[in-house]
Amino acid sequence: ISIMSMEEGLDTGPVVEIEETFINETDNLETLTNRLSKISSRLLVKLFQRLQLLKSINKLRILEKLEAIDQSKLLGNPSYARQLKKEDYLIDWNQTSRTVIKKIQGLYPNAYTIYKGKRIKILEATSLVKKEEYLKNYNYKSIEMIIPGEIIMINKNIGIEIMSKDYPIQIKYAQLEGKKVTDSYTLSIQSNLKIKEILGI
């Protein structure tokens, strides 16, 4: 989080307060937004308290007293995020499991897949680094036989497992179009999902 002094350029001014936070593997858009909001609030209060002590100082010297940092001296390479489009929310099962899961987390709660013309929002999922097990447990002769988007397991205790480009993904919570959020096994009943059927079509 950076609080900066405004300049004519977009997000180019010197930084007067800054704080970092670790992004957890389980974080999604909602949890991270809430945490960043709390940090921002705390930094603003801190800055206002500092400014109160400097209210009698010439405006030109305030940045110097605040020890503002020129952005060119900060680590990292800043970039601007483009505006999201509708197609960005559609899950591409041909991508790696990590990419799929990060899309689900980053676009929470709106990343979705298609099944028989109906939209299914995927709200929570995790990667399963054990694809070789499916060769012996589900009579697959080779990894190449498992198609990205293919449902490889439906289990009352585990839920739904779907193949990505590299590893299976376990769906924990989802929402069928027109229904409430539910666990993935209940979703399989609502949607009449079957093993070896393909999502995303």
C-alpha positions, 0 to 999 in steps of 0.5 A: 500500500502506498500513499503518495503526494499527487502530481500531474501524472497518474500515480507518479508522485513521491510516496509518503507512507508505504507498507507491504503485506504477504499474499497468502495462497488461500487469499482471494479478492475479498480477503485481500481487499479487506486486509488492504483496506485496513492497512490503508486506513491505518496509514491514513490516520498515521499520515494525518497525525504527522501532517498535524505536527507540520501544519505550520511548515511551508508547503514546499518543505512538507514533503521533505519533512515527511521523508517522501520517497521518489518512486524511481527509488522503489523496488519493482517495476510498476505497471497499469492493469487494463480494464477487465472484460467479460471474457476474462472471467471465463475459466480456461481449463487448458491453463495450468492448475495454478493459473486457474486457481489464481483466476478463481481467487483474483476474480472472486466471486465471478470466475465461471465455467460453462456446462451445457449452456449454464454458467457455474461460478467457481468460488473456491478450489485447490490444486491436487498434485497427484495426477498419476493416481488417476492413471491407476484409479480411473483406468486412464492409460496415459496422462494425454487421455485426460482432457483439460476440463474433464470431470475425473471424480465426483465423490460425496466426501471430496466433491468434484475434481477436474483436470487442468493442463497439468494437475487435477483441481478439486472444486470446493464451493461453486454456484450454479446459475439461478441457485445458491452457493453450495459445496461441489458435490451438491452442485454435481447433483443440481447440474447432473454432472457425470464423470468424464464429461467436459466443463467449459463447453 
